[in-house]
Structures are given as C-alpha cells and as structure tokens.
C-alpha cells in the first residue's frame, strides 16, 4: 500500500508546480489539463488550462494535485505537508523559499527542544507546511 498527499488548488496548480520545482527542487511529472481531457468541451474556456490532475516528486514522495472547480474548492485545513532535512542550512533555505509571498508564518523557523530548526507556514497557495531539521544523533 502507498499513501500519497493529494493537494487541491484554487485555480493555481500549474503556478504551484513551477514554484515547488524552483523552491523545493520538485520534479514535475505528467500534468493533464481540463482542456486536454476527453470532457474538454464541457469545460469553460477560462478553465481549460487549469490542472485536472498532475504530480510532482519531492525527495522520495509523490505529491498529486489538481485545480478544484470553484464550486468544489475548500481551503486546506487540518493537515500540514511536512519536510524533514538533516542540515539546518537546508531547513533555512526551504523555509525562506516557501515563505515567499506566504499567506502566514504560523511559527518562525527556530530551535525547539526536538530540532535545531523547525517552522510552520501557509504558503502563497494556501498549503500549510512544516519544515523540520532532524536532531543530530
């Protein structure tokens, strides 16, 4: 069994894919738009370039995503996407990148009792993130 995160965006999935590619080093996989689907004629012209389904890989995790039609979109809540790295400088770089135009910084990147660097934010696309640096052994 495999468990994957599936993120729903409010019409900005393609932009988010490019952002995560730049900031996280994500590798974008196949991306299908509403306009190149079998039901393309049922999509409004302004929705045809939106992502019906796509994926990207970060580390060894595959994240899937799409643009939710406006009548079905619900803002993310009750979860965070967690990134764990072993180098404090890498944690700083990731947090700084994800913070670009962030909607909110829930917890600035800082030392905690479990980590030399830990922080939480909601990125510009409304996705909640946690960046954690593993404590050295």
ZITA-V766956 format. One record per backbone hydrogen bond with DSSP energy under -1.0 kcal/mol. CO is the residue of the C=O (numbers start at 0). NH is the residue of the N-H. E is the energy in kcal/mol with one decimal. If there is no record, write none. Layout:
co->CO nh->NH e->E
co->CO nh->NH e->E
This chain:
co->4 nh->63 e->-2.8
co->6 nh->65 e->-1.7
co->8 nh->10 e->-1.0
co->8 nh->67 e->-2.6
co->11 nh->15 e->-2.5
co->12 nh->16 e->-2.9
co->13 nh->17 e->-1.8
co->14 nh->18 e->-2.2
co->15 nh->19 e->-3.0
co->16 nh->20 e->-2.0
co->17 nh->21 e->-2.0
co->18 nh->22 e->-3.1
co->19 nh->23 e->-2.0
co->19 nh->25 e->-1.8
co->26 nh->56 e->-2.3
co->31 nh->51 e->-2.7
co->31 nh->52 e->-1.8
co->33 nh->36 e->-1.2
co->36 nh->39 e->-1.8
co->38 nh->41 e->-2.0
co->39 nh->42 e->-1.7
co->43 nh->46 e->-1.8
co->46 nh->49 e->-1.5
co->47 nh->34 e->-2.8
co->49 nh->33 e->-2.0
co->50 nh->66 e->-3.3
co->52 nh->31 e->-3.5
co->53 nh->64 e->-2.5
co->54 nh->28 e->-3.2
co->55 nh->62 e->-3.4
co->56 nh->26 e->-2.3
co->57 nh->60 e->-2.4
co->60 nh->57 e->-2.5
co->62 nh->55 e->-2.5
co->63 nh->6 e->-2.9
co->64 nh->53 e->-1.8
co->65 nh->8 e->-3.0
co->68 nh->71 e->-2.9
co->68 nh->72 e->-1.1
co->80 nh->129 e->-2.5
co->82 nh->131 e->-2.9
co->84 nh->133 e->-3.0
co->86 nh->90 e->-2.1
co->87 nh->91 e->-2.3
co->88 nh->92 e->-2.3
co->89 nh->93 e->-2.6
co->90 nh->94 e->-2.6
co->91 nh->95 e->-2.6
co->92 nh->96 e->-2.3
co->93 nh->97 e->-2.9
co->94 nh->98 e->-1.8
co->96 nh->99 e->-1.4
co->98 nh->101 e->-2.7
co->103 nh->121 e->-2.9
co->106 nh->119 e->-2.4
co->109 nh->117 e->-2.2
co->114 nh->111 e->-3.3
co->116 nh->132 e->-2.3
co->117 nh->109 e->-2.3
co->118 nh->130 e->-2.8
co->119 nh->106 e->-2.4
co->120 nh->128 e->-3.3
co->121 nh->102 e->-1.6
co->121 nh->103 e->-1.7
co->122 nh->125 e->-2.1
co->126 nh->122 e->-2.7
co->127 nh->80 e->-3.0
co->128 nh->120 e->-2.1
co->129 nh->82 e->-3.1
co->130 nh->118 e->-2.1
co->131 nh->84 e->-2.4
